[in-house]
Amino acid sequence: MRSALLYLVLLAGGTAGILWLARLGGAVEIRVADAEILVSLPVALLLLAVLFAVLHLLLSLISWLRRLPGRLRANRAAKHRVDGDAALTRALIALAAGTPDVARIEVKRARKGLGDTPQTLLLAAEAERLAGREDAAAEVFQALAARPDARFLGLRGLLRQAIQREDWPTAQRLAREAEAAQPGAAWLRQERETLALRTRDWREALSLAAPGPTQAGLALAAAQQEPDPARAIELERQAFQADPAFAPAALAFAARLRAAGSPRRARATLEQAWAARPHPDLARDYLLEETDPLHHVKAVEVLIHNNTKHPESHLLMGRAALAAGLTGRARTELDALVASGRADRRAYLALCDLEEVEKGELPEGRAAQARWLRAAATAAPEPRWRCSSCGTDHADWAPACPACNSVGTIGWTSPQQLPV
């Protein structure tokens, strides 16, 4: 309604203007050389309006003709985009359905309609991989990696291929490039850690490992690879601080301190490790310089004073007391160990030796030794370094199992008691 009223007002205004011009009168004289044309003012104004309208239509037609090729190209591009999007969807469905031949055809159509965008290139690479054409997939991934906006996608694909063919140096290089392209990616951090473990690059693995006791083994392994003694002792210190109960770290750190002229700090390190988790090798290194049997007993008391109830503490003190001729102290410790139900074969063999020292060749002593020998035959074996992956026993700890190449699987374990 408001628009109709506006049109009526404009029409009335226009009509009033025309009538006013008609009453106004007057003429317009046009001279061209010797010719003269005399036109009334209303007619001249009408001709001028018609001329303007014709000129406007002519200019509009020229502009439309100039824009026509661009509109045609835009229409074709829009049609190609629609076709490309449809082909892209069909390619995704084909990849999900596991039909690589169909996926490759649809990806080609999508690339024809949409061009080589990161999306079409990534789908093309995945289609080639699904078809088993790894070389063709690598070419597409390299094309992706050459684009600044999709470099990480290309490097990720190339990294997966390098890992699949176990080309570890190439995989490490690609991982570093991907880290530079996309810093802090969680997936990439895990892949880099896996690569570091596979290539035995313990320093790299340590830098990527989560804080906690698992760092102890990695730090010790990195120290074993480190040629610089100053850096090595720092890594051993880090290993010991990460897990004081990890005996190999304590032993390596203590040996380094002792070599550096700090025997007290070395002994304190071993005492701390024994308090966290006793281990026979800790006692071996701690008592290495004690030759007098009685001094040996005193040193054992100092070592175990923060963890006297542990089976290893009872066994160590019992053996030391027996070697010093303190048979009463030895029996107290060994009987306490047997009563705890945590004695292994070593405890019963020590009791056999104790019976021989106390009772010699007497029948009573022979009977007691026979009883402890029977108990030792069915007792649990002593703890040992064992790989939890393949079950292989090892004389010493190692960061990786030589038998199965598993990393971080060698631990100090107590085998189960043998059946009677």
C-alpha positions in Angstrom: 0.0 0.0 0.0 2.8 2.4 0.9 4.6 1.7 -2.4 1.4 2.3 -4.4 0.9 5.7 -2.8 4.5 6.6 -3.5 4.0 5.7 -7.2 0.8 7.8 -7.4 2.6 10.8 -5.9 5.5 10.4 -8.3 3.1 10.1 -11.3 1.1 13.1 -10.2 4.3 15.1 -9.7 5.6 14.1 -13.2 2.2 15.0 -14.8 2.2 18.3 -13.1 5.7 19.0 -14.3 4.8 18.2 -17.9 1.8 20.4 -17.8 3.9 23.2 -16.3 6.4 22.9 -19.1 3.7 22.9 -21.7 2.2 26.2 -20.3 5.7 27.6 -20.0 6.2 27.7 -23.7 9.5 28.6 -25.4 11.6 27.0 -28.1 15.0 25.5 -28.5 17.0 26.5 -31.7 19.7 24.1 -33.0 22.1 25.4 -35.7 24.3 23.1 -37.7 26.3 25.0 -40.4 23.6 26.8 -42.5 20.7 24.5 -41.2 18.5 25.6 -38.4 16.1 23.5 -36.4 13.6 25.1 -34.1 12.0 22.8 -31.5 9.6 23.7 -28.7 11.0 23.3 -25.2 8.8 20.4 -24.2 9.7 18.4 -27.3 13.4 19.2 -26.8 13.2 17.9 -23.3 11.4 14.8 -24.4 14.0 14.2 -27.1 16.8 14.7 -24.5 15.2 12.1 -22.2 14.8 9.6 -25.0 18.5 10.2 -26.0 19.6 9.6 -22.5 17.5 6.4 -22.2 19.0 5.1 -25.5 22.5 5.9 -24.5 22.0 4.2 -21.1 20.6 1.1 -22.8 23.6 1.0 -25.2 26.1 1.3 -22.4 24.3 -1.4 -20.3 24.4 -3.7 -23.4 28.1 -3.1 -23.8 28.7 -3.8 -20.1 26.6 -7.0 -20.2 28.5 -8.2 -23.3 31.9 -7.6 -21.5 30.8 -9.5 -18.4 29.3 -12.4 -20.4 32.5 -14.5 -20.6 33.1 -14.1 -16.9 29.6 -15.2 -16.1 29.9 -18.2 -18.4 33.2 -19.1 -16.7 31.6 -18.7 -13.2 28.6 -20.8 -14.2 31.0 -23.5 -15.5 33.1 -23.3 -12.3 30.0 -23.6 -10.2 28.8 -26.6 -12.1 32.3 -28.2 -11.8 32.3 -27.4 -8.1 28.9 -29.1 -7.6 30.2 -32.1 -9.6 33.4 -32.1 -7.7 31.7 -32.0 -4.3 29.5 -34.9 -5.4 32.5 -36.9 -6.6 34.3 -36.0 -3.3 31.4 -37.5 -1.3 31.4 -40.6 -3.4 35.2 -41.0 -3.0 34.8 -40.8 0.8 32.1 -43.5 0.7 34.3 -45.7 -1.6 37.2 -45.3 0.8 35.0 -46.2 3.8 33.7 -49.2 1.9 37.2 -50.4 1.0 36.8 -50.2 -2.8 40.0 -48.5 -4.0 39.3 -48.7 -7.7 36.1 -46.8 -7.3 37.7 -44.3 -4.9 40.5 -43.5 -7.4 38.0 -42.8 -10.2 35.9 -40.6 -8.0 39.0 -38.8 -6.7 40.1 -38.0 -10.3 36.6 -36.5 -11.0 36.8 -34.5 -7.8 40.3 -33.1 -8.7 38.9 -32.3 -12.2 36.0 -30.3 -10.6 37.7 -28.8 -7.6 41.4 -28.8 -8.6 44.3 -29.9 -6.4 43.0 -28.8 -3.1 44.4 -30.2 0.2 41.2 -32.2 0.6 41.4 -33.8 -2.9 45.1 -34.5 -2.7 44.7 -36.2 0.7 41.9 -38.4 -0.6 43.9 -39.2 -3.7 46.8 -40.3 -1.5 44.6 -42.5 0.7 43.0 -44.0 -2.4 46.4 -44.9 -3.8 47.5 -46.4 -0.5 44.3 -48.4 -0.3 45.0 -49.7 -3.8 48.6 -50.7 -2.8 50.2 -48.0 -4.9 52.6 -46.7 -2.3 54.8 -44.9 -4.8 51.9 -43.0 -6.3 50.7 -42.2 -2.8 54.1 -40.8 -1.9 54.0 -38.5 -4.9 50.7 -37.1 -3.8 52.0 -36.7 -0.2 55.0 -34.9 -1.5 52.7 -32.5 -3.4 50.8 -31.9 -0.2 54.1 -31.3 1.7 55.1 -28.7 -0.9 52.0 -26.6 -0.1 52.5 -24.2 2.9 48.8 -24.6 4.0 49.0 -28.5 4.0 52.6 -29.3 4.7 51.8 -31.1 7.9 49.3 -33.4 6.1 51.9 -34.4 3.5 54.7 -35.0 6.1 52.3 -37.0 8.2 51.5 -39.3 5.2 55.2 -39.7 4.3 56.0 -40.4 7.9 53.5 -43.2 8.1 54.9 -44.7 4.9 58.5 -44.5 6.3 57.4 -46.2 9.5 55.5 -48.9 7.5 58.6 -49.8 5.5 60.8 -49.5 8.7 63.0 -46.7 7.2 63.8 -45.3 10.6 66.3 -42.5 9.6 63.9 -41.1 7.1 61.1 -41.4 9.6 63.0 -39.4 12.2 63.8 -36.7 9.7 60.2 -36.4 8.6 59.1 -36.4 12.3 61.4 -33.4 12.9 60.1 -31.6 9.9 56.5 -32.3 10.9 57.2 -31.0 14.4 58.5 -27.7 12.9 55.4 -27.5 10.7 52.9 -28.2 13.6 54.6 -27.8 17.0 53.1 -29.6 19.9 50.9 -32.1 18.0 50.1 -34.9 20.5 50.0 -37.6 17.8 53.4 -36.5 16.5 54.9 -36.6 20.0 53.8 -40.2 20.4 55.2 -41.1 17.0 58.5 -39.4 17.8 58.8 -41.3 21.1 58.1 -44.6 19.3 60.7 -43.8 16.7 63.3 -42.9 19.4 62.7 -46.2 21.2 62.9 -48.2 17.9 66.2 -46.5 16.9 67.5 -46.7 20.5 67.9 -42.9 20.6 67.6 -42.8 24.4 68.2 -39.1 24.8 65.4 -38.3 22.3 63.1 -40.8 24.0 63.9 -39.3 27.4 63.0 -35.7 26.2 59.6 -37.0 25.0 58.7 -39.3 27.9 56.1 -38.3 30.4 57.5 -37.4 33.9 57.6 -40.3 36.3 59.5 -43.5 37.2 59.6 -44.5 33.5 62.2 -41.8 32.9 64.7 -43.7 35.1 65.5 -46.4 32.6 65.6 -43.9 29.7 67.9 -41.6 31.5 70.2 -44.4 32.5 70.3 -45.7 28.9 71.0 -42.2 27.7 73.9 -41.9 30.2 75.4 -45.1 28.9 75.4 -43.6 25.4 76.8 -40.2 26.5 80.5 -39.7 25.8 80.7 -36.6 28.0 81.3 -37.6 31.7 79.7 -34.4 33.0 76.6 -34.9 31.0 76.6 -38.6 31.8 76.6 -38.0 35.6 73.7 -35.6 35.2 71.7 -38.2 33.4 72.5 -40.8 36.0 71.4 -38.3 38.7 68.2 -37.7 36.8 67.6 -41.5 36.6 68.2 -41.9 40.3 65.9 -39.0 41.2 63.2 -40.2 38.9 63.0 -43.6 40.7 65.3 -44.3 43.7 64.0 -47.8 43.8 65.6 -48.5 40.4 68.8 -50.3 41.5 70.8 -49.9 38.2 70.4 -46.1 38.3 71.6 -46.0 42.0 74.5 -48.3 41.2 75.6 -46.2 38.2 75.2 -42.9 40.0 77.1 -44.2 43.1 79.9 -45.6 40.9 80.2 -42.2 39.2 80.3 -40.4 42.5 82.9 -42.8 43.9 85.1 -42.2 40.8 84.7 -38.5 41.2 86.1 -38.7 44.8 82.8 -38.6 46.8 82.6 -42.0 48.6 80.3 -40.6 51.3 77.7 -39.4 48.7 78.1 -42.8 46.9 77.3 -44.7 50.1 74.4 -42.3 50.9 73.0 -43.0 47.4 73.1 -46.8 48.0 71.5 -46.4 51.4 68.6 -44.4 49.9 68.1 -46.9 47.2 68.1 -49.8 49.7 65.4 -48.0 51.8 63.3 -47.6 48.6 63.8 -51.2 47.3 66.6 -53.5 48.5 68.6 -55.3 45.8 71.5 -57.7 46.2 73.7 -55.6 43.9 73.3 -52.6 46.1 74.8 -54.5 49.0 77.6 -55.9 46.8 78.8 -52.4 45.9 78.2 -51.0 49.4 80.2 -53.7 51.1 82.9 -53.9 48.4 85.7 -52.5 50.6 84.7 -54.2 53.9 87.1 -57.1 54.4 86.8 -57.6 58.2 83.7 -59.8 59.0 82.7 -57.8 62.1 83.1 -54.5 60.2 81.1 -56.1 57.5 78.2 -56.7 59.9 78.4 -53.1 61.1 78.2 -51.9 57.5 75.2 -54.0 56.8 73.4 -52.5 59.8 74.0 -49.1 58.5 72.8 -50.0 55.0 69.6 -51.7 56.1 68.7 -49.4 59.0 65.8 -47.8 57.1 64.3 -51.0 55.8 65.1 -53.8 58.3 61.9 -55.8 57.8 62.5 -56.5 54.1 63.4 -60.1 53.1 66.6 -58.9 51.5 67.6 -57.1 54.7 67.0 -60.3 56.8 68.9 -62.4 54.3 71.8 -60.0 54.0 72.2 -59.6 57.8 71.8 -63.4 58.3 74.6 -64.1 55.9 76.9 -61.4 57.2 76.4 -62.6 60.8 77.0 -66.2 59.8 80.3 -65.2 58.0 81.4 -63.3 61.2 80.6 -66.3 63.4 77.6 -64.6 65.0 75.4 -67.7 64.7 72.7 -66.5 67.2 72.2 -63.3 65.2 72.2 -65.2 62.0 69.5 -67.7 63.2 67.4 -64.8 64.4 67.4 -63.1 61.0 66.9 -66.3 59.0 64.1 -67.6 61.2 62.4 -64.3 60.9 62.7 -64.5 57.2 61.2 -68.0 57.0 58.4 -67.1 59.4 57.4 -64.1 57.1 56.6 -66.6 54.3 58.7 -64.6 51.9 61.9 -66.7 52.0 63.3 -68.0 48.7 65.9 -70.7 48.0 68.8 -68.6 49.2 67.4 -68.4 52.8 67.1 -72.2 53.1 70.6 -72.7 51.7 71.9 -70.2 54.3 70.1 -72.2 57.0 71.9 -75.3 55.8 75.2 -73.6 56.2 74.2 -72.4 59.6 73.3 -75.9 60.8 76.7 -77.1 59.6 78.5 -74.4 61.5 76.5 -74.9 64.7 76.2 -78.8 64.7 78.8 -80.0 62.4 78.7 -83.7 61.5 76.3 -84.7 64.3 73.2 -86.6 63.2 71.0 -83.8 64.5 72.9 -81.4 62.2 72.7 -83.7 59.2 68.9 -84.1 59.7 68.4 -80.4 60.0 70.4 -79.8 56.8 68.4 -82.4 55.0 65.2 -80.7 56.1 66.4 -77.3 54.8 67.6 -78.8 51.6 64.2 -80.3 50.9 62.6 -76.9 51.6 65.1 -75.2 49.3 64.2 -77.7 46.5 60.6 -76.5 46.5 61.1 -72.9 47.5 60.8 -70.0 45.1 64.0 -69.2 43.1 65.9 -66.0 43.9 64.8 -62.9 42.1 66.3 -62.1 38.7 66.3 -59.8 35.8 63.6 -61.1 33.4 61.9 -59.8 30.3 58.2 -59.6 30.8 57.6 -59.9 27.1 59.5 -63.1 26.2 60.4 -64.4 29.6 64.1 -64.5 29.0 66.4 -64.2 32.1 69.3 -61.8 32.0 72.4 -61.4 34.1 72.0 -57.6 34.2 69.5 -54.9 33.4 69.3 -53.5 29.9 67.1 -50.9 28.3 66.0 -53.3 25.6 65.7 -57.1 25.7 68.4 -58.6 23.4 66.2 -61.7 22.8 63.0 -60.0 21.6 64.1 -56.3 21.2 61.3 -55.1 23.5 62.0 -51.8 25.2 61.5 -51.3 28.9 60.4 -54.9 29.6 63.4 -56.1 31.7 62.5 -55.9 35.4 63.7 -57.4 38.7 61.1 -60.1 39.5 60.7 -63.0 41.9 59.5 -66.2 40.1 56.6 -68.1 41.6 57.2 -70.9 44.0 57.7 -74.3 42.4 54.9 -76.9 43.0 55.7 -79.7 45.4 
